[in-house]
Amino acid sequence: MQHFTQAELRHIEDRYQDLRKVLEGKFDEGRLERIEKAFRFSNAAHDGIKRKSGEPFIIHPIAVAKIVAVDLGLGATSIVSALLHDVVEDTEYRLSDIENMFGERVARIVDGLTKLSGDFDSRHALTLKKMLMTLSDDVRVILIKIADRLHNMQTLDSMLPQKKIKIAGETLFLYVPLAHRLGLHAIKNELEELSFKHKHPEEYDKIQLMLHDQEQKRNYLINEFIQPIVEKLKGEEFECTVTHRLKSSYSIWHKMQKKSVSFNEIYDILAIRIIIKSDPKISEKRQCFDVLSIVTDIYKPKPDRIRDWITTPKANGYESLHVTVMGPRGNWVEVQIRTDRMDDIAEHGFAAHYRYKDIRTFENELDPWIEQIRELLQSEDSDAFEFLDDFKLNLYATEINVFTPKGDMISLPQGSTVLDLAYDIHTDLGNKCIGAKINLKLVPLSHELQNGDQVEILTSENQVPKPEWLKFSSTAKARGKIKNAFKLEKSKHIEKGKEIIEEAFQKANALLSSNNLKKLTAHYNLNNKDQLYSEVGMGLIELNNIKEIIGKKSENKLIKYWNITFGGGEKKNNNQEEEEPLQKIDKKKTFLLKETQDNVSFSLAKCCNPIPGDPVVGYLSTEDHVTIHKTGCPEVAKFLANQGDKIIKAEWSKFKRQSYLTRLNLEGFDRLGIVNEVTNMISKRHNINMRSVKFDTHDGIFSGDLFLYIHNAEDLKELIIRLKTIKGIENVTRVENLNE
């Protein structure tokens, strides 16, 4: 085995001594000796091993230990575990060696952090499941894992471009919401920025440049806004720090994508933060509200934009007052008001609770979340990806508070329904739920709860869980319980699904071949045909467009275009006995999308409906079929996290003949003749065919839905620009999901 050079050994020692400096004074000699022992052991175990960048591997555990110590503020056991976290995975030492030398607790944490071997596709989801099993006993596992991921993101430059995209997608999909859920705001922001930088480098650079160009103007506005507040606070003898927070590049880009707006239309790039040095003689809540009163005396508040996270803190422990006020130049500005303790917790989450000796309270806040994880882990479902989806459901959700008839408060994710609440209270209550009384009014199971609702759950002994409940349940707990109710019936569902599919193919006069089943599976974004059979058998999928999905030939040109676009290319007569075998796709090459695709099957994803010219990637649903998604599609983020090796590069070749069904939404002020002007511009000036046009008007405001056949993204962009010039039209938005 190759050993390190003297220069490399000095570099390792220097980095360790940097760690020692931040630890001295925080720990007694006994704990420091334990940390020293862990470093020496890990260093010897990793001797000669290097990272992709070429630097000694031990530098990574040292860096993770420093993040654990400084950014997370965790104790000696966590630092020791961080230094040892890769020993079992990357060297010949076993978990029993770790336990003998450093004790059972460290061994359990290291075990939770050790990756599983096996199939690439399922490894990450299974690793997470294993980590969460340990999390049920010790939250430090997930905290060290987040620190590990942060350092990996900080040193991602040495990776190949495709690997960068995969790791960045995985980070955004899972580790960012995990950091958010644990209140690690500073780490969450850094993970987002690094992921954005590596996943979308061009967009990242553009936003950085635009922020830099506006810096001087922004600083002037900040000083103008802050000055009267500072003077007033000083006059009232408040000891405060008034700073500003710039919205992150990722947050700006995400909002631009979500709202379909330009950089100049983002109005909350700035937020002013007032941090009060709290007076122990006066309650922190009162001090914050006194400062709020001073701010709203100077600037008029927006009535619907006052948020009190002090009276009812967020699930991750966040406390603050938020108010949006009208600034001196006619701009809305958000002001955040909090004490120094609240600010520390807002930035550092779990770690800060140690400093304020508030661990018991914080652990009580985490208990319901950890209990949900335990329930998910106890599920007999072996599908790791399904588990991952359910687990992630509630990580990012904004919470609402509802009340029982007796006045007890229950917190649930925003978007929760009556059914979610019933399952949150008790499994039997969920299984027997038939509806509820909300504020004394009868509502169905699917009714979405609102903040402050008083809810009485209604049940019936004759009620049983139904497959359609999954369509309107939104919490991981409820979905897990509903799925468990169908576990015993799974084989029956598969058999029933097979029968339904066979019958559907017979009715469509189509060949039930493996290629056509693959297309059907890919069309519904499922992992395998058993999942297809099961969901069809449970009634979650209705097969009413078999011909369109598998691409049946037609003499009608419009139907021919539709089939090629959404069915994976023009196919031979479905009545023939055999199909020509499809060509295996080379994952290493860029997949070229052609109008006539020879011996290769591809389809355009229904979730985002890409058209030629959109930035796209391919997902290998099978070795000979690709589903094409837009790069920003949420499904792609999920695939990158779970099945990154199935994502391939894809590019459009020249598409001249085909048209693609695209949906636009128009909003504006109604006036006589506006519909005629819109349709004339589309059909006559741009020569675009329309499938349907629907306009609704209410109190002088209209909303229009247009389904058009577009050749490419450039034509669509030009049409949107032209439509915006029509008098009365305020917004033109492309809607990705055609079925919403």
Residue pairs with C-beta under 8 A, 6 or more apart in sequence:
1 47
1 48
2 48
3 47
3 48
4 12
4 47
4 48
4 56
8 55
8 56
11 55
11 56
11 59
12 43
12 56
12 58
12 59
12 62
15 59
15 62
15 63
16 39
16 43
16 62
18 66
19 39
19 62
19 65
19 66
19 69
20 32
22 66
22 69
22 70
23 32
23 35
23 69
23 79
24 32
26 69
27 35
27 75
27 76
31 75
31 76
32 76
34 76
34 80
34 102
35 65
35 76
35 79
35 80
35 83
37 101
37 102
38 79
38 80
38 83
38 84
38 102
39 62
39 83
41 84
41 87
41 101
42 58
42 61
42 83
42 84
42 86
42 87
43 58
45 87
45 91
45 93
46 56
46 57
46 58
46 61
46 86
46 87
46 90
46 91
49 56
49 57
49 58
49 90
49 91
50 56
50 57
51 57
51 59
51 60
51 155
51 158
52 158
52 159
53 155
53 157
53 158
54 158
57 86
57 90
60 86
60 151
60 152
60 155
61 82
61 83
61 84
61 85
61 86
62 83
63 151
63 154
64 82
64 83
64 85
64 144
64 147
64 148
64 151
65 79
65 82
65 83
67 82
67 147
67 150
67 151
68 74
68 78
68 79
68 82
68 143
68 144
68 147
69 79
71 147
71 150
71 184
71 186
71 187
71 348
71 351
72 78
72 143
72 147
72 184
72 348
72 350
72 351
73 348
73 351
73 352
73 354
73 355
74 140
74 143
74 144
74 351
74 354
75 354
77 105
77 106
77 109
77 140
78 109
78 140
78 143
78 144
80 102
80 106
81 106
81 109
81 110
81 113
81 140
81 144
82 144
82 147
82 148
84 98
84 102
84 106
84 110
85 109
85 110
85 113
85 114
85 144
85 148
87 93
87 98
87 110
88 94
88 95
88 98
88 110
88 111
88 114
89 114
89 115
95 107
95 110
95 111
95 114
96 107
98 106
98 107
98 110
99 106
99 107
105 138
108 134
108 137
108 138
109 134
109 138
109 140
109 141
109 144
111 134
112 130
112 131
112 133
112 134
112 135
112 138
112 141
113 131
113 141
113 144
113 145
113 148
115 123
115 127
116 123
116 126
116 127
116 130
117 123
118 126
120 645
121 642
121 643
121 645
121 646
122 384
122 385
124 170
124 641
124 642
125 384
125 385
125 387
125 388
125 642
126 384
128 174
128 388
128 391
129 377
129 384
129 387
129 388
131 141
131 142
131 145
132 142
132 373
132 376
132 377
132 391
133 377
134 141
135 141
135 142
135 370
135 373
136 370
136 373
136 374
136 377
139 182
139 350
139 363
139 366
139 370
142 178
142 182
143 182
143 350
145 175
146 175
146 178
146 179
146 182
146 184
146 187
147 187
149 171
149 175
149 191
150 187
150 190
150 191
152 167
153 167
153 168
153 171
153 190
153 191
153 194
153 195
153 198
154 194
156 164
156 167
156 168
156 194
156 198
159 167
162 649
164 198
164 199
165 198
165 199
165 640
165 647
166 640
166 644
166 645
166 647
167 198
167 644
168 194
168 195
168 196
168 198
168 199
168 640
169 195
169 199
169 636
169 637
169 639
169 640
169 641
169 644
169 647
170 640
170 641
170 644
171 191
171 194
171 195
172 191
172 192
172 195
172 196
172 199
172 637
173 392
173 637
173 638
173 640
173 641
174 388
174 392
174 641
175 191
176 188
176 191
176 192
176 195
177 392
177 395
177 396
178 395
179 185
179 187
179 188
179 191
179 349
180 188
180 316
180 395
180 396
181 315
181 316
181 369
181 395
181 396
182 316
182 349
182 350
183 316
183 317
183 318
183 345
183 346
183 348
183 349
183 350
183 352
184 348
184 349
184 350
184 351
185 318
185 346
185 347
185 348
185 349
186 347
186 348
189 248
192 248
192 250
192 251
193 248
193 249
193 250
195 250
196 203
196 204
196 249
196 250
196 253
197 204
197 249
200 253
200 631
203 253
204 249
204 253
207 249
207 252
207 253
207 263
208 249
210 263
211 246
211 249
211 252
211 269
218 246
218 269
218 270
221 270
221 327
221 329
221 331
222 244
222 270
222 272
224 328
224 329
225 272
225 327
225 328
225 333
226 242
226 244
226 272
228 298
229 242
229 272
229 274
229 294
229 295
229 298
230 240
230 242
232 294
232 297
232 298
233 240
233 242
233 274
233 291
233 294
236 290
236 294
238 276
238 287
238 290
238 291
238 294
239 276
239 277
240 274
240 275
240 276
240 277
240 291
241 274
241 275
241 277
242 272
242 273
242 274
242 275
243 272
243 273
243 275
244 270
244 271
244 272
244 273
245 270
245 271
245 272
245 273
245 336
246 269
246 270
247 266
247 268
247 269
247 270
247 271
252 263
252 266
252 269
255 261
255 266
256 262
256 263
256 266
257 632
259 265
260 731
260 733
260 734
267 331
267 332
268 332
268 334
270 333
270 334
271 333
271 334
271 335
271 336
272 333
272 334
272 335
272 336
273 335
273 336
273 338
273 343
274 291
274 295
274 335
274 336
274 337
274 338
275 338
275 339
275 340
275 343
276 284
276 287
276 288
276 291
276 337
276 338
276 339
276 340
277 339
277 340
278 284
278 287
278 339
278 340
278 341
279 287
284 310
284 339
284 341
284 342
285 310
285 311
287 339
288 310
288 320
288 321
288 337
288 338
288 339
289 321
291 321
291 337
292 321
292 323
292 337
295 323
295 325
295 335
295 337
296 323
296 325
299 325
299 326
299 327
299 328
299 333
300 325
300 326
301 323
301 324
301 325
301 326
302 323
302 324
302 325
302 326
302 332
305 322
305 323
305 324
305 332
305 334
306 321
306 322
306 323
306 324
307 320
307 321
307 322
307 323
308 321
309 318
309 319
309 320
309 321
309 322
310 319
310 320
310 321
310 338
310 342
312 401
313 319
313 365
314 399
315 365
315 369
315 399
315 411
316 349
316 365
317 345
317 349
317 350
317 353
317 362
317 365
318 345
318 346
319 338
319 342
319 345
319 346
320 336
320 337
320 338
320 342
320 346
321 336
321 337
321 338
322 334
322 335
322 336
322 337
323 334
323 335
323 337
324 332
324 333
324 334
324 335
325 332
325 333
325 335
326 332
326 333
327 333
338 346
341 352
341 356
344 352
344 355
344 356
345 352
345 353
345 356
350 362
353 359
353 361
353 362
368 411
369 394
372 394
372 475
372 476
372 477
373 391
375 477
375 480
375 481
376 387
376 390
376 391
376 476
376 477
376 480
379 387
379 480
379 483
379 484
380 484
380 487
381 387
381 483
381 484
381 487
383 527
383 531
384 642
385 527
385 642
385 643
386 483
388 641
388 642
389 638
390 476
390 479
390 480
391 476
392 476
393 413
393 474
393 475
393 476
393 479
394 413
394 475
394 476
397 413
397 414
397 415
398 413
398 414
399 411
399 412
399 413
399 414
400 411
400 412
400 413
400 414
400 416
400 449
400 450
400 451
401 409
401 410
401 411
401 412
401 451
401 452
402 409
402 410
402 412
402 421
402 449
402 451
402 452
402 453
402 454
402 455
403 409
403 410
403 452
403 453
403 454
403 455
404 410
404 454
404 455
404 456
405 454
405 455
405 456
410 421
410 424
410 425
412 420
412 421
412 424
412 449
412 475
413 420
413 474
413 475
415 448
415 474
416 424
416 448
416 449
416 474
416 475
417 445
417 446
417 447
417 448
417 449
417 472
417 473
417 474
418 433
418 435
418 436
418 438
418 443
418 444
418 445
418 446
418 447
418 449
418 455
418 457
419 430
419 433
419 445
419 446
419 469
419 472
419 473
419 478
420 449
420 473
420 474
420 475
420 477
420 478
421 436
421 449
421 455
421 457
422 429
422 430
422 433
422 436
422 457
422 478
423 429
423 430
423 433
423 473
423 475
423 477
423 478
423 481
423 482
424 475
424 477
424 478
425 457
427 481
429 457
429 459
430 465
430 478
430 481
430 482
431 463
431 464
431 465
431 481
431 485
432 459
432 460
432 461
432 463
433 445
433 457
433 458
433 459
433 463
434 445
434 458
434 459
434 460
434 463
435 442
435 443
435 444
435 445
435 447
435 458
436 442
436 443
436 445
436 447
436 455
436 456
436 457
436 458
437 443
437 455
437 456
437 458
438 447
438 449
438 453
438 454
438 455
438 456
439 453
439 454
445 469
445 472
446 472
449 455
464 485
465 481
465 482
465 485
465 486
467 486
467 538
467 539
467 540
468 539
468 540
469 482
470 479
470 482
470 483
470 540
471 540
473 479
473 482
486 493
486 538
490 534
492 537
493 533
493 534
493 537
493 538
494 530
494 533
494 534
494 537
495 533
495 537
496 536
496 537
497 532
497 533
497 534
497 535
497 536
497 537
497 538
498 533
498 537
500 536
500 537
500 543
501 512
501 517
501 520
501 532
501 533
501 536
501 543
502 512
504 543
504 546
505 511
505 512
505 516
505 546
507 546
508 546
508 547
508 552
508 574
509 574
509 575
510 516
510 546
510 547
510 550
510 552
510 574
511 574
511 575
511 576
511 579
513 579
515 579
515 582
515 601
515 624
516 550
517 529
517 532
518 529
518 601
518 621
518 622
518 624
518 625
519 549
519 550
519 551
519 567
519 568
519 601
519 603
519 625
520 532
520 546
520 549
520 550
521 527
521 528
521 529
521 531
521 532
521 621
521 622
522 568
522 603
522 621
522 622
522 625
522 627
523 549
523 603
523 606
524 532
524 535
524 541
525 605
525 606
525 607
525 627
525 635
526 532
526 535
532 541
535 541
536 543
547 563
548 562
548 563
548 566
548 567
549 566
549 567
550 567
550 568
550 571
550 574
551 563
551 564
551 566
551 567
551 568
551 569
551 570
551 571
552 563
552 567
552 571
552 574
553 560
553 563
553 570
553 571
553 572
553 573
553 574
554 560
554 563
558 659
558 689
558 709
560 570
561 657
561 658
561 659
561 660
561 709
562 661
563 570
563 571
564 570
564 595
564 658
565 604
565 658
565 660
565 661
566 603
566 604
566 606
567 603
568 597
568 601
568 602
568 603
568 625
569 596
569 597
569 600
569 601
569 602
570 596
571 579
572 579
572 580
580 599
581 599
581 624
582 599
582 600
582 601
582 624
582 625
583 598
583 599
583 600
583 624
584 623
584 624
585 591
585 600
585 620
585 623
585 624
585 625
585 626
585 648
587 620
587 645
587 648
589 649
590 648
590 649
590 650
590 651
591 602
591 618
591 626
591 648
591 649
591 650
591 651
592 650
592 651
592 652
592 653
593 602
593 612
593 616
593 628
593 650
593 651
593 652
593 653
593 655
594 653
595 653
595 655
595 656
595 657
595 658
600 624
600 626
601 624
601 625
601 626
602 618
602 625
602 626
602 627
602 628
603 625
603 626
603 627
603 628
604 610
604 627
604 628
604 660
605 619
605 627
605 628
605 629
605 630
605 633
605 635
606 737
606 738
606 739
607 629
607 633
607 634
607 635
607 736
607 737
608 629
608 630
608 632
608 633
608 635
608 736
608 737
609 660
609 661
609 662
609 663
609 736
609 737
609 738
610 616
610 628
610 629
610 630
611 660
611 662
611 710
611 711
611 712
611 713
611 716
612 652
612 655
612 660
612 711
612 712
612 713
613 652
613 712
613 713
613 714
613 716
614 630
614 713
615 630
615 631
615 632
616 628
616 629
616 630
616 631
616 650
616 651
616 652
617 628
617 629
617 631
617 636
617 647
617 648
617 649
617 650
618 626
618 627
618 628
618 629
618 647
618 648
618 649
618 650
619 626
619 627
619 628
619 629
619 635
619 636
619 639
619 643
619 646
619 647
619 648
620 626
620 646
620 647
620 648
621 627
621 646
626 648
626 650
628 650
629 635
629 636
630 636
630 736
633 736
636 647
639 646
639 647
640 647
652 712
655 711
655 712
656 711
658 711
659 689
659 709
659 710
659 711
660 709
660 710
660 711
661 691
661 707
661 708
661 709
661 738
662 707
662 708
662 709
662 710
662 716
662 734
663 705
663 706
663 707
663 708
663 734
663 735
663 736
663 737
663 738
664 705
664 706
664 708
664 720
664 723
664 732
664 733
664 734
664 735
665 703
665 704
665 705
665 706
665 731
665 732
665 733
665 734
665 735
666 678
666 695
666 702
666 703
666 704
666 705
666 706
666 723
666 729
666 731
666 732
667 701
667 702
667 703
667 704
667 729
667 730
667 731
667 733
668 674
668 701
668 702
668 728
668 729
668 730
668 731
669 700
669 701
669 702
669 728
669 730
670 697
670 700
670 701
670 702
670 728
671 727
671 728
674 702
674 726
674 727
674 728
674 729
675 693
675 695
675 704
677 726
678 693
678 704
678 706
678 723
678 726
678 729
679 690
679 693
681 719
681 722
681 723
681 726
682 688
682 690
682 706
682 708
682 719
683 689
683 690
685 722
686 715
686 718
686 719
686 722
688 708
688 709
688 710
688 715
688 719
689 708
689 709
690 706
690 707
690 708
690 709
691 707
691 708
691 709
692 705
692 706
692 707
693 704
693 705
693 706
693 707
694 704
694 705
694 706
695 702
695 703
695 704
695 705
696 702
696 703
696 704
705 735
707 738
708 719
710 716
710 719
716 734
720 732
720 734
723 729
723 732
724 732
